[in-house]
Amino acid sequence: MLGYYLDLALRSLKRSPGLTTLMILIVGFGVAASMTSYSVFRAVSGDPIPWKSSRLFVPQIDMWGPKGRRDGTNNNEPPDAMDYTDAVAMMREHRAKYQSAMYRVSPSIVPPDASKHPINVGGHAVYSEFFPMLDVPFKFGNAWGADSDAQRAAVIVISDKLNQKLFGGANSIGKTVNIDGKDYRVTGVLDNWSPKPVFYDVVNTGGFTTGQEDVFLPFTRAIDVGMPNDGNTNCAEIPKGSGFVGLQQSSCIWISYMAELDDKAAASAYKDYLDGYFRDQKAAGRFDWPVNNRLRDLPAWLDSEHVVPSDTKISLMVALGLLVACLVNTAGLLLAKFLRRSSEIGVRRALGAPRMAIYMQFLIEAGMVGLTGGVLGLMLTWVGVRCVSWVLPKEIASLAHVDLALLMLTLAVAVLATMLAGLYPTFRASRVQPALQLKTN
């Protein structure tokens, strides 16, 4: 029976090729616009570490007080990064399972081949617990240990890409890398790790960057050799000292911080610790305002920092509105097409065809329009994803991609949406009165 309905639908669509083409174009463009926008939104709003995000927390301490409140609607928010004093104190007291202070660096690497120019690289100064906390994968070796943090050891973890440049992709564990004129021993090589968004350093990247994380070295070592901060620095007041040492002695915020807490009890205890730490600092005369700390898990932190760009949200809403408009137009065209065949429907009903048969026939016809429009939508979606860099920043546009899941979703949306648009026209067609049509004819 299904084959019979498909044959009827195909004959009907062939009888009015202009109208059929118009409906397919409307569905194809509407679906392509919505799926292109969705591909971008999906890329920027996904959970970067879903198996662990609920156990990763970002603490915030209100070390500035009312004088340092940020402008805008969130004027009661504490700073979104830490100063050196608080970050080092919290690392020393170590109240989490894993934790790490971190700041952005961009040193120069002198290649082993003296004939080659130095390579400018980006990366972070972190503690050893950064790697197990974030489940960072390794291709060779592993991270340095806590003893290297304490000893300010000259060790380093490099990316696979940098390993290819320096050592041809071979196992480079134990080899040395010259950074800013000092030798560092390689303890590990990352295995293609580049999370998007860059959830561990939203403050400096906004969550997205085209830069490559090529080096990770001990926080304590970077401070010891005076490796300057290459990330954002925000100050509520001008530092009294100068240079990198003056920055460490100031209340300026430039250090990101993350902690792993296994359950709600651990998170609650850690929040109590933050508030207790604040009260101790207040008693010491450092603060003179009430406690105003925060402890957010990773999803809440990304939301509070507005990591998903407003442009992508607006684009998605506009595209969905266009899809709805396209479906309304398709519904109108289907209604006109179906009611124009009232005489045919009346004859079929008079010969004994039940309303359900009429309903199925026209619903399948709407589905065929949706399927064909979906195929067109697939091609247009592919083009749209390739061209999205024309309207969005490169670091965001580069994340959008066409995969099997998006292709299947595009087809499903096209067919389902067109069949939904055809429900009312199909219902009207199935309610045609055969006696009235036969009498009119």
RAHU-V660674 format. One record per residue. RES is the residue in one letter. OMEGA is omega in degrees with one decimal (NA if undefined). Layout:
RES:OMEGA
RES:OMEGA
This chain:
M:179.7
L:178.3
G:178.6
Y:178.7
Y:178.4
L:179.0
D:177.5
L:-178.9
A:-179.4
L:178.5
R:-179.8
S:-179.1
L:179.7
K:-177.1
R:-179.9
S:-174.5
P:-179.6
G:179.8
L:178.9
T:179.3
T:179.8
L:179.7
M:179.5
I:178.3
L:179.9
I:-179.8
V:-177.6
G:-179.2
F:179.0
G:179.9
V:-179.4
A:179.9
A:-178.5
S:-179.0
M:175.8
T:178.0
S:179.4
Y:-179.9
S:177.7
V:-178.3
F:178.6
R:-177.0
A:-174.6
V:-175.2
S:-179.2
G:176.5
D:-174.8
P:179.5
I:-169.3
P:-178.0
W:-173.7
K:-171.3
S:-178.8
S:179.9
R:177.5
L:-174.0
F:176.0
V:178.0
P:175.5
Q:178.5
I:-177.9
D:-177.9
M:179.9
W:-178.3
G:-176.0
P:-177.0
K:-177.0
G:-178.9
R:177.5
R:177.2
D:176.2
G:-173.8
T:-178.6
N:-173.5
N:175.5
N:-179.5
E:172.5
P:178.4
P:-176.8
D:173.9
A:-176.2
M:169.4
D:-175.4
Y:-176.7
T:-177.2
D:-178.8
A:-178.5
V:179.0
A:-179.9
M:175.4
M:-179.1
R:-178.5
E:169.4
H:-178.2
R:179.9
A:176.7
K:172.8
Y:176.6
Q:179.0
S:163.9
A:-177.1
M:171.7
Y:-172.2
R:178.1
V:177.3
S:-178.2
P:175.7
S:178.7
I:176.8
V:-178.1
P:176.6
P:178.3
D:-175.3
A:-178.6
S:-177.7
K:-179.3
H:176.1
P:-178.6
I:174.4
N:-177.1
V:176.1
G:179.2
G:-177.4
H:167.2
A:-173.0
V:171.4
Y:-175.9
S:-177.7
E:176.5
F:-172.3
F:175.9
P:179.3
M:-177.3
L:179.2
D:-178.9
V:-178.6
P:179.6
F:174.4
K:176.0
F:172.7
G:-176.4
N:178.3
A:173.5
W:-178.2
G:-179.4
A:178.8
D:177.2
S:174.1
D:-176.7
A:-176.6
Q:-178.1
R:-173.4
A:178.5
A:179.7
V:-175.1
I:169.7
V:-177.8
I:178.8
S:176.9
D:179.4
K:178.4
L:177.4
N:176.3
Q:-178.3
K:-172.1
L:-171.3
F:177.3
G:178.2
G:-179.3
A:177.3
N:-173.7
S:-179.5
I:-179.3
G:178.4
K:-176.7
T:176.1
V:-179.9
N:-179.6
I:179.5
D:176.0
G:180.0
K:-178.2
D:177.1
Y:-179.6
R:-179.7
V:176.6
T:-178.1
G:175.9
V:-178.5
L:-179.9
D:173.7
N:-179.3
W:179.2
S:-175.6
P:175.1
K:0.3
P:178.4
V:-167.1
F:-176.5
Y:178.9
D:179.7
V:-175.6
V:-177.0
N:-174.0
T:-171.3
G:-179.5
G:-175.1
F:179.7
T:175.5
T:179.6
G:-178.1
Q:174.4
E:-173.6
D:-176.5
V:170.3
F:179.9
L:-176.0
P:177.9
F:-177.2
T:178.5
R:-179.6
A:177.2
I:-176.0
D:-178.7
V:177.8
G:178.1
M:-170.5
P:176.7
N:178.9
D:179.1
G:-179.5
N:173.8
T:179.3
N:-176.1
C:173.7
A:176.7
E:-176.8
I:177.9
P:179.5
K:178.9
G:-179.4
S:175.7
G:-176.2
F:177.3
V:177.3
G:177.5
L:179.4
Q:-178.1
Q:-175.9
S:174.7
S:178.4
C:-179.8
I:-179.1
W:-175.6
I:173.2
S:-176.7
Y:178.8
M:-179.4
A:175.6
E:179.8
L:-166.7
D:-176.5
D:-177.1
K:179.7
A:178.9
A:178.8
A:179.0
S:179.0
A:-179.5
Y:176.7
K:176.5
D:177.9
Y:178.7
L:-179.5
D:177.1
G:177.4
Y:179.2
F:-179.0
R:176.7
D:178.2
Q:177.7
K:178.0
A:178.8
A:176.6
G:-177.6
R:-179.5
F:174.8
D:178.9
W:-176.2
P:176.7
V:179.8
N:-177.4
N:175.7
R:171.5
L:-175.6
R:171.6
D:-170.5
L:178.4
P:179.3
A:178.8
W:179.0
L:178.5
D:-178.8
S:178.8
E:178.0
H:-177.9
V:176.6
V:-175.7
P:-180.0
S:179.8
D:-177.9
T:177.5
K:-179.6
I:179.9
S:179.8
L:179.8
M:178.5
V:-179.3
A:177.1
L:175.7
G:176.9
L:178.8
L:178.2
V:179.0
A:178.3
C:-179.2
L:176.0
V:177.3
N:178.4
T:178.3
A:178.4
G:179.0
L:178.1
L:179.3
L:179.2
A:-178.8
K:-176.2
F:-177.7
L:176.4
R:-179.7
R:-178.1
S:-179.8
S:178.7
E:-179.8
I:-179.9
G:179.0
V:179.7
R:179.2
R:-179.7
A:178.9
L:173.6
G:179.6
A:179.0
P:179.5
R:-178.8
M:178.7
A:176.8
I:-178.8
Y:-178.7
M:-178.8
Q:-175.8
F:176.4
L:176.2
I:176.9
E:176.9
A:178.7
G:177.7
M:175.1
V:180.0
G:-179.6
L:178.7
T:176.0
G:177.8
G:177.8
V:175.4
L:179.0
G:177.3
L:-179.3
M:180.0
L:176.7
T:177.9
W:177.8
V:-178.7
G:179.3
V:179.3
R:-175.4
C:-175.0
V:178.9
S:178.2
W:-174.5
V:-178.5
L:178.2
P:-174.7
K:-176.0
E:177.4
I:-178.7
A:-178.1
S:-178.7
L:-179.1
A:-179.9
H:178.2
V:176.5
D:-176.6
L:-179.3
A:179.4
L:179.0
L:179.9
M:179.6
L:178.9
T:177.9
L:-178.3
A:179.2
V:-179.0
A:-177.8
V:-177.7
L:-178.8
A:-179.9
T:178.2
M:175.1
L:178.0
A:-178.6
G:-177.0
L:-177.8
Y:176.0
P:179.3
T:177.4
F:179.1
R:-179.7
A:-178.1
S:-179.4
R:178.7
V:-179.8
Q:-176.2
P:-177.8
A:-178.7
L:179.9
Q:179.5
L:178.8
K:-179.6
T:-179.6
N:NA
